[in-house]
Amino acid sequence: MSDIDQTGIIRIARAGQAQDEPAQPLILGERVRDLRKERGWTLEQAASQAGVARSTLSKIENGQMSPTYEVLRKLAQGLSISVPQLFTPPSRPQASGRMAVTTAAEGQAQATATYEHRLLAGAFRGKQMLPYTARIRARSLDEFGGWVRHDGEEFLYVLTGIVRLYTEFHEPVDLRRGDSAYYDASMGHNVISLSPEDATILWVTSLV
């Protein structure tokens, strides 16, 4: 048996639990978010899989709405689980022992007019963050078609050269080898190289 209260907290009576014992609370929004992140999906990807609006999924994960059964059914179908599994507390997390090594000669290259990305740990599925190096080709904001923005947070670390980080809400900042920046990636941002040669950076993006 499970009951959903108006705050999105699910009270679950486990098998063998006395009726007068307090049920263990499970917060639906946190459960849905955990299931989504286990699959390495963004909000957009999960919403598309479930056939619901991104704003609806965001409200559910943040405990801002109590979903109807039809929405719960869509979420479960999109996550490839049953509806009852949405109400089942996760088992105690255990170390999986997963590891991925990317040598200097490896890495999936993705070149654009402004950056040349090299994805790291590309074979690692269900990542919680996306690491990659980038060679910064751009020398001017005019080379971009507008701000780059996406979900999650981002960490930038300069490996070689000098870069200028432009952001939507802050003054531009120049960063040299060993300097770093951590910022909200939904805020517009662009990076150019100030060096005669292309600068290189390490980028780590959270997958939310």
C-alpha positions as CSV (number, residue, x, y, z in Angstrom):
1,M,0.0,0.0,0.0
2,S,1.1,3.5,-0.7
3,D,-0.4,7.0,-0.3
4,I,0.7,10.2,-1.8
5,D,0.2,13.3,0.3
6,Q,0.0,16.9,-1.0
7,T,3.7,17.4,-0.5
8,G,4.6,14.6,-2.8
9,I,5.8,12.4,0.1
10,I,4.9,8.8,-0.4
11,R,4.2,6.8,2.8
12,I,5.0,3.1,2.2
13,A,3.9,0.3,4.4
14,R,6.4,-2.5,3.9
15,A,5.6,-6.1,4.1
16,G,5.6,-7.4,7.6
17,Q,5.5,-3.9,9.1
18,A,3.0,-3.4,11.9
19,Q,0.2,-1.2,11.1
20,D,0.8,1.1,14.1
21,E,4.5,1.6,13.1
22,P,5.2,4.8,11.2
23,A,5.7,4.2,7.5
24,Q,9.0,5.1,5.9
25,P,8.7,8.2,3.9
26,L,9.8,8.3,0.3
27,I,9.7,11.6,-1.6
28,L,8.4,11.0,-5.1
29,G,10.3,13.9,-6.7
30,E,13.6,12.7,-5.3
31,R,12.9,9.1,-6.4
32,V,12.1,10.3,-10.0
33,R,15.2,12.5,-10.1
34,D,17.4,9.6,-8.9
35,L,15.9,7.2,-11.5
36,R,16.5,9.8,-14.2
37,K,20.1,10.4,-13.2
38,E,20.8,6.7,-13.0
39,R,20.1,6.7,-16.7
40,G,22.2,9.7,-17.4
41,W,19.2,11.7,-18.8
42,T,18.7,15.4,-18.8
43,L,15.2,16.8,-17.9
44,E,14.5,17.2,-21.6
45,Q,15.5,13.6,-22.4
46,A,13.4,12.2,-19.6
47,A,10.4,14.3,-20.4
48,S,10.6,13.3,-24.0
49,Q,10.9,9.6,-23.1
50,A,7.8,9.9,-20.8
51,G,5.8,12.1,-23.1
52,V,5.3,14.9,-20.5
53,A,6.3,18.5,-20.5
54,R,9.7,19.4,-19.2
55,S,8.1,21.9,-16.8
56,T,5.8,19.2,-15.5
57,L,8.7,16.9,-14.8
58,S,10.7,19.7,-13.2
59,K,7.8,20.5,-10.8
60,I,7.4,16.9,-9.9
61,E,11.1,16.5,-9.1
62,N,11.0,19.7,-7.0
63,G,7.9,18.7,-5.1
64,Q,5.8,21.5,-6.6
65,M,3.0,19.3,-7.8
66,S,1.4,16.0,-7.1
67,P,1.1,14.0,-10.3
68,T,-2.1,12.3,-11.5
69,Y,-2.1,8.5,-12.0
70,E,-1.9,9.1,-15.8
71,V,1.3,11.1,-15.4
72,L,2.7,8.5,-13.0
73,R,2.0,5.8,-15.7
74,K,3.8,7.9,-18.3
75,L,6.8,8.4,-16.1
76,A,7.0,4.7,-15.3
77,Q,6.7,3.8,-18.9
78,G,9.4,6.3,-19.9
79,L,11.7,5.0,-17.3
80,S,11.0,1.4,-18.3
81,I,9.7,0.4,-14.9
82,S,6.3,-0.4,-13.3
83,V,4.3,2.2,-11.5
84,P,4.8,0.4,-8.1
85,Q,8.6,0.7,-8.6
86,L,8.2,4.5,-8.5
87,F,7.0,3.9,-4.9
88,T,9.7,1.4,-4.0
89,P,12.7,2.8,-2.0
90,P,16.0,2.2,-3.6
91,S,18.2,-0.5,-2.1
92,R,21.3,0.6,-0.1
93,P,23.8,1.9,-2.6
94,Q,26.8,-0.3,-3.1
95,A,30.1,0.5,-4.8
96,S,29.8,-0.7,-8.4
97,G,33.5,-0.7,-9.1
98,R,33.0,1.0,-12.5
99,M,35.9,2.8,-14.0
100,A,36.9,4.2,-17.4
101,V,40.4,5.2,-18.5
102,T,41.0,7.5,-21.5
103,T,44.6,7.6,-22.7
104,A,46.1,10.7,-24.3
105,A,45.7,9.1,-27.7
106,E,42.1,8.3,-27.2
107,G,38.9,10.3,-26.9
108,Q,36.0,10.9,-29.2
109,A,36.7,14.1,-31.2
110,Q,33.9,16.6,-32.0
111,A,35.0,19.6,-34.0
112,T,33.0,22.8,-34.4
113,A,33.9,26.2,-35.8
114,T,34.7,27.6,-32.4
115,Y,35.8,24.6,-30.3
116,E,37.3,21.2,-30.9
117,H,36.0,18.9,-28.1
118,R,37.5,15.6,-27.1
119,L,35.1,13.5,-25.0
120,L,36.6,11.6,-22.1
121,A,35.2,8.3,-20.7
122,G,33.0,8.0,-23.7
123,A,32.3,4.3,-23.1
124,F,31.1,5.0,-19.6
125,R,27.3,4.8,-19.5
126,G,25.0,6.5,-17.0
127,K,27.6,9.2,-16.1
128,Q,26.6,11.9,-13.6
129,M,29.0,14.3,-15.3
130,L,30.4,14.8,-18.7
131,P,34.2,15.4,-18.9
132,Y,35.9,16.6,-22.0
133,T,38.9,18.7,-23.2
134,A,38.5,21.5,-25.7
135,R,40.8,23.4,-28.0
136,I,39.5,26.9,-28.2
137,R,39.6,28.1,-31.8
138,A,37.4,31.2,-31.5
139,R,39.1,34.6,-31.1
140,S,36.0,36.8,-31.0
141,L,32.4,36.7,-29.8
142,D,31.4,37.4,-33.4
143,E,32.3,33.8,-34.3
144,F,29.4,32.5,-32.1
145,G,25.8,32.6,-33.2
146,G,24.7,33.7,-29.7
147,W,25.1,32.4,-26.2
148,V,25.8,28.8,-25.4
149,R,23.5,27.6,-22.6
150,H,22.3,24.2,-21.4
151,D,21.1,22.5,-18.2
152,G,23.4,21.8,-15.3
153,E,26.5,23.3,-13.8
154,E,29.9,23.5,-15.4
155,F,33.5,23.5,-14.3
156,L,36.2,25.0,-16.6
157,Y,40.0,24.5,-16.0
158,V,42.6,26.1,-18.2
159,L,45.3,23.6,-19.4
160,T,47.3,25.8,-21.8
161,G,47.1,29.4,-23.0
162,I,44.9,32.2,-22.0
163,V,41.1,32.3,-22.4
164,R,38.4,34.9,-21.9
165,L,35.2,33.6,-20.3
166,Y,32.1,35.7,-21.3
167,T,28.9,35.1,-19.3
168,E,25.4,36.6,-19.5
169,F,25.3,38.2,-16.1
170,H,29.0,38.9,-15.3
171,E,31.9,40.9,-16.6
172,P,34.3,38.9,-18.9
173,V,37.1,37.3,-17.0
174,D,40.6,36.3,-18.3
175,L,41.9,32.9,-17.2
176,R,45.4,31.5,-17.5
177,R,46.9,28.1,-17.1
178,G,45.8,26.7,-13.7
179,D,42.9,29.1,-13.4
180,S,39.3,27.7,-13.2
181,A,35.7,28.8,-13.1
182,Y,32.5,27.1,-11.9
183,Y,29.2,28.4,-13.1
184,D,25.5,27.8,-13.8
185,A,25.5,26.5,-17.4
186,S,21.9,27.7,-18.0
187,M,23.4,31.2,-18.0
188,G,24.6,32.2,-21.4
189,H,28.4,31.6,-21.8
190,N,31.1,31.6,-24.4
191,V,34.9,31.2,-24.3
192,I,37.5,32.6,-26.7
193,S,41.3,32.2,-26.8
194,L,43.5,35.3,-26.2
195,S,46.7,33.4,-27.0
196,P,48.4,33.4,-30.4
197,E,47.9,29.6,-30.3
198,D,44.6,27.8,-29.5
199,A,44.2,27.6,-25.8
200,T,43.1,24.2,-24.3
201,I,40.8,23.7,-21.3
202,L,39.2,20.9,-19.4
203,W,35.4,21.1,-19.1
204,V,33.2,19.1,-16.8
205,T,29.5,19.4,-17.2
206,S,26.9,18.0,-14.7
207,L,24.1,15.9,-16.2
208,V,20.9,17.0,-14.6
